[in-house]
């Protein structure tokens, strides 16, 4: 069996090129797909690309599989034609993202942003801050990354609870959120962007969080109502650590830049040197399955 694959760069072509029967065609997401690449049955899009998904798919008449190098698939779900399978890179970014979440928690509760600001001013600020131990953490999204967060928090003497769309062993249902939020000092968002989750963290959600609580968003910006969050941050009732925002990238002069009680990073949680290598390992395993006639993994179903 032979397989033509459209890959995002030369590095990917080199990493995957050793597979017998595989022909790689490089397309970085700019301009038209080459004549040779247009016959590809598998497309591996660039990571966090801003390309026009529908336009690229229209140039791939033989397309059968879209294999992402990201965990998030919201930009692709609505464009997948009938008969084409969409797969994500589940697991490739879990460790790095979970590490950012724990770092954001620690930095926030230990008041690192405040001390960095004091350092820039040349001031010796108050030594009083807080600790992570003893906190109750609610992870909204009990998938691979959520479980990775739990493993990394195991040594911090915290109580970790999980909530997902539907209840299962050790995981509460999303309908239980109104009862769970008041009982947790830290809420971590790890849900995909779907019609159900868009704007999920609204004024009512935030109001249910206890005074002084911390919201950590490593999911997607549109999950949170930005205006509602700004209102809570402006009152200094809540704290937040955001790796994603709505809008994104955050434009100059946006009120989030100057919001109090906020730690902000520019979508960096999974952007580490080895992330690309791990993502391509997922891609390689999928291609090996295709070449061997085996079922694919990490298939994205519906709104996922």
C-alpha positions in Angstrom: 0.0 0.0 0.0 1.2 3.5 -0.8 0.1 6.7 0.9 0.3 10.4 -0.2 0.4 12.7 2.8 0.4 16.5 2.9 2.7 17.6 5.8 3.2 21.1 7.2 7.0 21.5 6.9 10.3 19.8 5.8 11.0 18.7 9.4 7.8 16.7 9.4 8.6 15.2 6.0 12.0 14.1 7.3 10.6 12.6 10.5 7.9 10.7 8.6 9.8 9.9 5.4 11.3 6.7 6.6 7.9 4.9 6.5 7.8 2.4 3.6 5.1 3.3 1.0 4.7 6.9 2.3 5.1 9.9 0.0 5.2 13.3 1.7 4.3 16.6 0.1 5.1 19.8 2.0 2.4 22.5 2.3 2.9 25.1 5.0 -0.6 26.6 4.6 0.2 29.5 2.3 -1.0 29.7 -1.3 -2.1 26.8 -3.4 -1.4 23.2 -2.8 1.2 21.8 -5.2 0.0 19.6 -8.1 1.6 16.5 -6.4 0.2 17.4 -3.0 -3.3 17.8 -4.3 -3.5 14.0 -4.7 -2.9 13.4 -1.0 -5.4 11.3 1.0 -4.0 12.5 4.4 -3.5 16.1 5.4 -1.5 17.1 8.5 -2.2 20.8 8.9 0.4 23.2 10.5 0.2 23.7 14.3 -2.0 26.7 15.3 -2.3 27.8 11.6 -4.5 30.6 10.6 -5.2 29.1 7.1 -8.6 28.8 5.5 -9.5 25.2 6.3 -12.3 24.9 3.8 -10.2 26.4 1.0 -7.4 23.8 1.6 -9.9 20.9 1.7 -11.4 22.0 -1.6 -7.9 21.5 -3.2 -7.7 17.9 -1.9 -10.3 15.9 -3.8 -9.0 12.5 -2.6 -8.8 13.5 1.0 -9.7 10.7 3.5 -8.0 11.7 6.8 -7.2 15.0 8.5 -4.6 14.3 11.2 -4.0 17.3 13.5 -0.8 18.0 15.5 -2.9 19.7 18.1 -5.4 18.5 20.7 -7.9 21.2 19.8 -10.0 20.6 16.7 -12.6 23.3 16.8 -11.4 25.1 13.7 -11.8 21.9 11.6 -14.9 20.2 12.9 -17.4 22.2 10.9 -15.4 21.9 7.7 -14.9 18.1 7.6 -16.6 16.6 4.5 -18.7 13.5 4.7 -16.4 10.4 4.4 -13.4 12.2 5.8 -12.1 11.2 9.3 -10.7 13.9 11.6 -8.2 12.9 14.3 -6.4 15.0 16.9 -3.0 14.6 18.6 -4.4 13.6 22.0 -1.6 13.2 24.5 1.1 15.0 22.6 0.7 18.3 24.6 -0.8 16.9 27.8 2.4 17.0 29.9 3.5 20.5 28.9 0.0 22.0 29.3 -0.5 20.3 32.7 2.9 21.7 33.8 1.8 25.2 32.8 -1.4 24.8 34.8 0.5 23.9 37.9 3.0 26.7 37.4 0.2 29.2 36.9 -1.5 28.0 40.1 1.8 28.3 42.1 2.7 31.7 40.6 -0.8 33.0 41.3 -1.2 31.9 44.9 2.3 32.8 45.8 1.7 36.3 44.2 4.7 36.1 41.7 3.1 38.7 39.4 2.9 41.2 42.2 6.5 40.6 43.2 7.7 40.9 39.6 5.9 44.2 39.3 7.6 45.3 42.6 11.0 44.2 41.3 10.5 46.3 38.2 9.8 49.3 40.4 12.7 48.5 42.7 10.5 48.0 45.7 10.7 45.5 48.5 7.1 44.4 48.8 5.3 42.7 51.6 6.4 39.1 52.2 2.9 37.8 52.9 1.4 35.6 50.2 -0.4 32.2 50.2 0.2 28.5 49.5 -1.2 25.9 47.3 -1.4 23.2 49.9 -4.9 22.6 51.3 -6.7 24.0 48.3 -9.6 22.3 46.6 -9.1 22.2 42.8 -11.9 21.5 40.3 -10.8 20.4 36.9 -13.5 21.0 34.3 -12.6 18.5 31.6 -11.6 15.0 32.6 -9.6 14.0 29.6 -5.9 13.3 29.1 -4.7 16.8 30.1 -7.0 16.9 33.1 -5.6 13.6 34.4 -2.1 14.8 33.8 -2.9 17.8 36.0 -4.1 15.5 38.7 -0.9 13.5 38.6 1.3 16.6 38.8 -0.7 17.9 41.8 -0.4 14.6 43.7 2.5 15.9 45.8 1.0 19.3 46.6 -1.5 18.2 49.3 -4.5 19.5 47.4 -7.9 17.9 46.8 -8.6 17.4 43.1 -12.1 16.9 41.7 -13.2 16.3 38.1 -16.3 17.3 36.1 -17.1 16.4 32.5 -20.1 16.4 30.1 -21.4 13.2 31.6 -20.8 11.6 35.0 -18.6 8.5 35.4 -16.6 6.9 38.1 -14.7 9.7 39.9 -16.1 12.4 37.6 -19.1 14.6 38.2 -21.5 15.7 35.5 -21.5 19.2 34.1 -25.0 19.7 35.5 -23.4 19.5 39.0 -21.2 22.6 38.4 -23.6 25.0 40.4 -23.1 22.9 43.5 -19.3 22.2 42.9 -18.1 25.8 42.2 -18.7 27.3 45.6 -16.7 24.5 47.2 -13.5 24.9 45.2 -10.9 27.6 45.5 -9.3 26.8 42.1 -11.1 26.0 38.9 -9.2 24.7 35.8 -10.8 24.9 32.4 -9.8 22.1 29.9 -12.8 21.8 27.7 -12.9 22.1 23.9 -14.8 24.9 22.2 -18.2 23.6 21.2 -21.6 25.2 21.0 -22.2 23.8 24.5 -19.0 25.3 26.1 -18.8 28.6 24.3 -19.4 31.3 26.9 -19.9 28.6 29.5 -17.9 30.6 32.1 -20.3 33.5 32.3 -21.3 36.0 35.1 -23.4 33.3 36.8 -20.6 30.7 36.7 -18.1 33.3 38.1 -20.4 34.5 40.8 -20.7 30.9 42.1 -17.0 30.8 42.7 -16.0 31.7 46.3 -14.3 35.0 47.1 -10.6 34.9 46.4 -10.9 31.9 44.1 -8.6 31.4 41.1 -9.8 30.6 37.5 -7.2 28.9 35.3 -8.0 28.8 31.6 -5.8 26.5 29.5 -8.6 25.5 27.2 -9.8 28.1 24.6 -10.6 31.8 25.0 -14.2 31.7 23.9 -15.1 29.3 26.8 -14.9 32.4 29.1 -17.1 35.5 28.8 -14.4 38.1 28.8 -16.6 41.0 29.9 -17.9 38.9 32.9 -14.3 38.0 33.9 -13.2 41.6 33.6 -16.0 42.6 36.0 -14.8 40.1 38.6 -11.2 41.0 38.2 -11.9 44.7 38.4 -13.7 44.2 41.7 -10.6 42.2 42.8 -13.0 39.4 44.1 -11.5 36.7 41.9 -8.1 35.9 40.4 -7.3 34.4 37.0 -4.5 32.8 35.1 -5.1 32.8 31.3 -3.1 31.2 28.6 -5.9 31.8 26.1 -8.1 34.8 25.6 -11.1 36.0 23.6 -10.1 37.8 21.4 -6.8 36.1 20.6 -4.2 37.4 20.0 -5.1 40.1 22.5 -5.0 43.5 20.8 -3.1 46.5 22.0 -5.1 48.5 24.6 -7.4 45.6 25.5 -8.5 45.9 29.2 -7.2 42.4 30.0 -3.7 43.8 29.6 -4.1 46.0 32.7 -6.7 43.9 34.6 -5.8 43.4 38.3 -5.4 39.9 39.8 -4.5 38.4 36.4 -1.5 36.3 35.2 -1.5 36.3 31.4 0.6 34.2 28.9 0.3 34.3 25.1 -1.0 30.7 24.4 2.3 29.1 25.5 1.2 26.2 27.6 1.9 23.6 24.9 4.6 25.5 23.0 7.7 23.7 24.2 10.6 22.3 22.0 9.6 18.7 22.3 5.9 19.2 21.6 6.5 19.0 17.8 8.4 15.7 18.2 5.7 14.2 20.3 3.0 15.4 18.0 4.8 13.9 15.0 5.1 10.6 16.9 1.3 10.5 17.2 1.1 11.3 13.4 3.6 8.6 12.6 1.7 6.0 14.6 -1.5 6.9 12.8 0.1 6.6 9.4 1.6 3.2 10.4 -2.0 2.1 11.2 -3.2 3.3 7.8 -0.4 1.6 6.0 -1.2 -1.6 7.9 -4.9 -1.4 7.3 -5.6 -0.9 11.0 -8.2 1.4 12.7 -7.2 4.9 13.5 -7.1 6.3 17.0 -7.9 9.8 18.4 -10.9 10.2 16.1 -12.9 13.3 16.7 -16.6 12.7 16.8 -19.3 15.4 16.4 -18.5 18.5 18.5 -16.1 16.3 20.5 
